[in-house]
Structure formats: C-alpha cells, structure tokens
Amino acid sequence: MWRTCDESTILGRLGERIAAERAAARLTLSDLARRSGLSRRYLTEAEAGRANLSVLELARVAAAPRVPLERLVAVPLPAPVNRRIALVGLRGAGKSTVGPALALALEVPFVELDELVAERAGLALAEIFAIHGEGHYRTLEREALEQWLASAGAGVLATGGSIVTHEESWRRLLDTCHVVWLRADPEDHWRRVLGQGDTRPMRARDRAMDELRAILEAYGLDSDLSNEPSPFTL
C-alpha cells in the first residue's frame, strides 16, 4: 500500500518528542519509568522510535513531565506525497510499458490520456484529427485531463509528448502531478513505432530520422517546442 508517511517516520518523531519533553522536565529515563509505571527498557525503545505506544501509555508518559497529551502527540509529518504521476514522452519512449509496471508496483490505476480523449470524442485519434483538426483535439485533451484529475486521487497517467505545446494543459499537468519524462535513443523510438505497425512518421519524410533527432534534442534542452504537430509527438 502506498502511504503518505511510513510508520517508522511517525514513531521516530514521536520518540524524539518524548525525549525532548523528558529532558525539558529534567527527568532521567528511570524517573520517567517510575512516574509512568512503564519499564525503563520500554521507554528506551519508545524514544528510539521502535515502540508503538497505546493512547493510554502516551497519556501516562505525558503526565510524568506534566505536559498536555496533545503536545506530545503533535508530531510534525512530512508533506503528503503527490500520488499522481504523469509520464510524458514521444511515441516509442516506453510509456505503455513503464506505465502499467509502475502502476502495478504502486497499486494505483494506469490510464492513457489519449484513450480518455478517444472515449470522450467517440472517435479514434486519427479520425479526430482528420475530421475536426488539432484544435479540437487539444480541447478534448484538456477536458480529459480535468476529468482524470477530478476522479483520480492516485494513478499513473501516460500523456503524449505534444502536450508540452499546449501551455494550459502542460502547466496544469506540472501543477497537479509528479511529471516524469521518458526518452530513448532515436533508433529505439523508430523501432518501437514501426513495431506498433505505424509507418506514418516515415511516410513521405526523407529526413524522418533527422527530424526525430531534432525533436529529442529539443526535449532534452527545453520544452519550448514548435507548435507544429509532428507524427512522432502524438
């Protein structure tokens, strides 16, 4: 189970608080044991963060140095971990392979944004572009992203690399998810796209590999890419 804060962290910080309050009251471990009725060994384990005290035991420990129980248990915890992960990369980067494996390891759902777009439109992606154009696709993409954010408290989302060219969607992704860029060697991208049975990026493009290398270089340097769609980025 993916938790925002593990048990050892909580117990460790509680132990530090107990030790600090004991020291502030100028009590030895033996004094604390005598006043609380708990063994010195058990309190040693508690201060080391290795004992999970019950509420009643905590109340007895708090009573010894005469501190409010709520002050003893007001343990500062780390900020919650962002439980939404977005995988971004060109086609062939490995999102469909890494995404399900990561989601399985984290015990969260895996979703591809393009699948949500197609479901929303009732059309395949190629049909969306052919019939309505890229502008309509971007609108659907933003709506699908908001749909996923509203319904998914946790999950792994795979997005197309061209999402970086749509400033509003890209900023929204950065603000709400832990974004991970996936990239591979140009030859691997090429081989994987061909392996999917898609020859569109190479069709009537004599310099397709050079184009792919240029796109990958741009992704490695900054995200201010051209707004011109490329078959490699969809």
C-alpha positions as CSV (number, residue, x, y, z in Angstrom):
1,M,0.0,0.0,0.0
2,W,1.3,3.5,-0.9
3,R,1.2,5.6,2.2
4,T,2.0,9.3,2.6
5,C,4.1,8.7,5.7
6,D,5.5,5.4,6.9
7,E,5.1,4.0,10.4
8,S,8.8,4.3,11.2
9,T,8.8,8.0,10.5
10,I,5.9,8.6,12.8
11,L,7.3,6.6,15.6
12,G,10.7,8.1,15.2
13,R,9.4,11.7,15.5
14,L,7.2,10.7,18.4
15,G,10.2,9.2,20.2
16,E,12.1,12.5,19.6
17,R,9.2,14.4,21.1
18,I,9.1,12.2,24.2
19,A,12.9,12.5,24.8
20,A,12.7,16.3,24.3
21,E,9.9,16.8,26.8
22,R,11.6,14.5,29.3
23,A,14.9,16.4,29.0
24,A,13.0,19.7,29.4
25,A,11.5,18.5,32.6
26,R,14.9,17.3,33.8
27,L,13.8,13.7,34.2
28,T,16.0,10.7,33.7
29,L,14.7,7.6,32.0
30,S,14.5,6.0,35.4
31,D,12.4,8.9,36.6
32,L,10.1,8.7,33.7
33,A,9.7,4.9,34.2
34,R,8.9,5.4,37.8
35,R,6.3,8.1,37.3
36,S,4.6,6.5,34.3
37,G,4.7,2.9,35.5
38,L,6.3,1.8,32.3
39,S,9.6,-0.1,32.2
40,R,12.8,1.7,31.5
41,R,13.6,-0.7,28.6
42,Y,10.2,0.0,27.0
43,L,10.7,3.8,27.3
44,T,14.2,3.4,25.8
45,E,12.6,1.7,22.8
46,A,9.9,4.4,22.6
47,E,12.4,7.2,22.5
48,A,14.3,5.3,19.8
49,G,11.2,5.1,17.7
50,R,10.8,1.4,18.0
51,A,7.8,1.1,20.3
52,N,4.2,1.8,19.2
53,L,2.7,3.2,22.4
54,S,-1.0,3.0,23.0
55,V,-3.0,6.1,23.8
56,L,-3.2,5.2,27.5
57,E,0.6,4.7,27.6
58,L,1.1,8.0,25.9
59,A,-1.1,9.6,28.5
60,R,0.9,8.2,31.3
61,V,4.2,9.3,29.6
62,A,2.7,12.9,29.2
63,A,1.6,13.0,32.8
64,A,5.1,12.3,34.1
65,P,6.7,15.6,32.9
66,R,3.2,17.3,33.2
67,V,2.8,18.2,29.6
68,P,-0.6,18.1,27.7
69,L,-1.1,14.9,25.8
70,E,-1.9,16.8,22.6
71,R,1.5,18.5,22.8
72,L,3.2,15.1,23.0
73,V,1.4,13.7,20.0
74,A,1.5,16.8,17.8
75,V,4.2,15.1,15.7
76,P,5.0,17.1,12.5
77,L,4.7,14.9,9.5
78,P,6.2,15.3,6.0
79,A,4.0,16.8,3.3
80,P,1.8,14.3,1.6
81,V,3.4,12.6,-1.4
82,N,2.0,13.5,-4.8
83,R,0.1,10.3,-5.7
84,R,-0.4,11.3,-9.3
85,I,2.4,10.5,-11.7
86,A,2.3,11.7,-15.3
87,L,4.6,10.0,-17.8
88,V,5.5,12.3,-20.7
89,G,7.4,11.4,-23.8
90,L,7.4,10.9,-27.6
91,R,5.8,7.9,-29.1
92,G,8.1,5.0,-28.6
93,A,9.5,6.3,-25.3
94,G,8.1,3.4,-23.4
95,K,5.1,4.9,-21.6
96,S,2.8,2.0,-22.4
97,T,5.4,-0.4,-20.9
98,V,6.7,1.6,-18.0
99,G,3.3,3.0,-17.0
100,P,1.5,-0.3,-16.2
101,A,4.5,-1.7,-14.4
102,L,4.8,1.4,-12.3
103,A,1.1,1.5,-11.5
104,L,1.2,-2.2,-10.5
105,A,4.2,-1.6,-8.2
106,L,2.4,1.4,-6.6
107,E,-1.0,-0.3,-6.6
108,V,-2.7,2.5,-8.4
109,P,-4.6,2.6,-11.8
110,F,-2.8,3.3,-15.1
111,V,-4.6,5.4,-17.8
112,E,-3.5,6.7,-21.2
113,L,-4.8,10.2,-21.8
114,D,-5.3,9.6,-25.5
115,E,-7.7,6.7,-24.5
116,L,-9.7,9.2,-22.5
117,V,-9.7,11.6,-25.4
118,A,-10.9,9.0,-27.8
119,E,-13.6,7.9,-25.4
120,R,-14.8,11.4,-24.9
121,A,-15.0,12.0,-28.7
122,G,-16.4,8.7,-29.6
123,L,-13.7,8.6,-32.4
124,A,-10.3,7.2,-32.9
125,L,-7.4,9.7,-32.6
126,A,-6.8,9.7,-36.3
127,E,-10.4,10.4,-37.0
128,I,-10.4,13.3,-34.5
129,F,-7.5,15.0,-36.4
130,A,-8.9,14.2,-39.8
131,I,-12.4,15.4,-39.1
132,H,-12.0,18.2,-36.5
133,G,-8.4,19.1,-36.6
134,E,-5.7,19.6,-33.9
135,G,-7.5,22.5,-32.1
136,H,-10.5,20.2,-31.3
137,Y,-8.1,17.5,-30.1
138,R,-6.4,20.0,-27.7
139,T,-9.8,21.0,-26.3
140,L,-10.7,17.3,-25.7
141,E,-7.2,16.7,-24.3
142,R,-7.7,19.4,-21.7
143,E,-11.2,18.2,-20.8
144,A,-10.0,14.6,-20.5
145,L,-7.1,15.7,-18.3
146,E,-9.5,17.6,-16.0
147,Q,-11.8,14.6,-15.9
148,W,-8.9,12.4,-14.8
149,L,-7.7,14.9,-12.2
150,A,-11.2,15.1,-10.7
151,S,-11.7,11.4,-10.5
152,A,-8.2,10.1,-9.7
153,G,-6.9,10.6,-6.2
154,A,-3.9,8.5,-7.3
155,G,-2.7,7.0,-10.5
156,V,-0.2,6.9,-13.4
157,L,-1.2,8.8,-16.5
158,A,0.6,8.5,-19.8
159,T,0.4,11.6,-22.0
160,G,1.6,12.4,-25.5
161,G,4.8,14.4,-25.9
162,S,3.0,17.1,-27.8
163,I,1.1,18.1,-24.6
164,V,4.1,20.5,-23.9
165,T,3.0,22.6,-26.9
166,H,-0.4,23.3,-25.2
167,E,0.6,25.7,-22.4
168,E,-2.6,25.5,-20.4
169,S,-2.6,21.7,-20.3
170,W,1.1,21.5,-19.7
171,R,1.0,23.9,-16.8
172,R,-2.0,22.1,-15.3
173,L,0.0,18.8,-15.5
174,L,3.0,20.3,-13.8
175,D,0.9,21.8,-11.0
176,T,-1.0,18.7,-10.2
177,C,1.3,15.7,-10.9
178,H,4.8,14.5,-10.4
179,V,5.9,14.6,-14.0
180,V,8.4,12.1,-15.3
181,W,10.0,12.4,-18.8
182,L,10.7,9.2,-20.6
183,R,13.0,9.2,-23.6
184,A,15.0,6.7,-25.5
185,D,17.6,6.7,-28.3
186,P,16.3,7.8,-31.7
187,E,16.8,4.2,-33.0
188,D,14.7,2.8,-30.2
189,H,11.9,5.3,-30.8
190,W,12.0,4.4,-34.5
191,R,12.0,0.7,-33.9
192,R,9.1,0.8,-31.4
193,V,6.8,2.9,-33.6
194,L,7.4,0.6,-36.5
195,G,6.8,-2.3,-34.2
196,Q,3.3,-0.8,-33.5
197,G,2.6,-1.1,-37.2
198,D,2.6,2.7,-37.7
199,T,4.7,3.9,-40.7
200,R,3.1,7.4,-40.7
201,P,6.1,9.2,-39.2
202,M,8.3,7.9,-42.1
203,R,5.8,8.3,-44.9
204,A,7.0,11.0,-47.5
205,R,9.6,12.1,-45.0
206,D,13.1,11.6,-46.4
207,R,14.7,13.2,-43.3
208,A,12.4,11.5,-40.7
209,M,15.3,10.3,-38.6
210,D,16.9,13.7,-38.6
211,E,13.5,15.2,-37.6
212,L,13.3,12.7,-34.7
213,R,16.8,13.5,-33.5
214,A,16.0,17.3,-33.6
215,I,12.8,16.8,-31.6
216,L,14.6,14.6,-29.0
217,E,17.4,17.3,-28.7
218,A,14.7,20.0,-28.1
219,Y,13.1,17.9,-25.4
220,G,16.4,17.4,-23.7
221,L,17.2,21.2,-23.7
222,D,13.8,22.9,-23.1
223,S,10.1,22.4,-23.5
224,D,9.5,25.4,-25.8
225,L,8.9,23.3,-28.8
226,S,7.4,24.3,-32.1
227,N,3.6,24.2,-32.2
228,E,3.7,22.4,-35.5
229,P,2.5,18.8,-34.9
230,S,4.9,16.0,-35.6
231,P,3.9,12.4,-36.1
232,F,6.5,11.5,-33.5
233,T,4.9,13.5,-30.8
234,L,1.2,12.4,-31.0
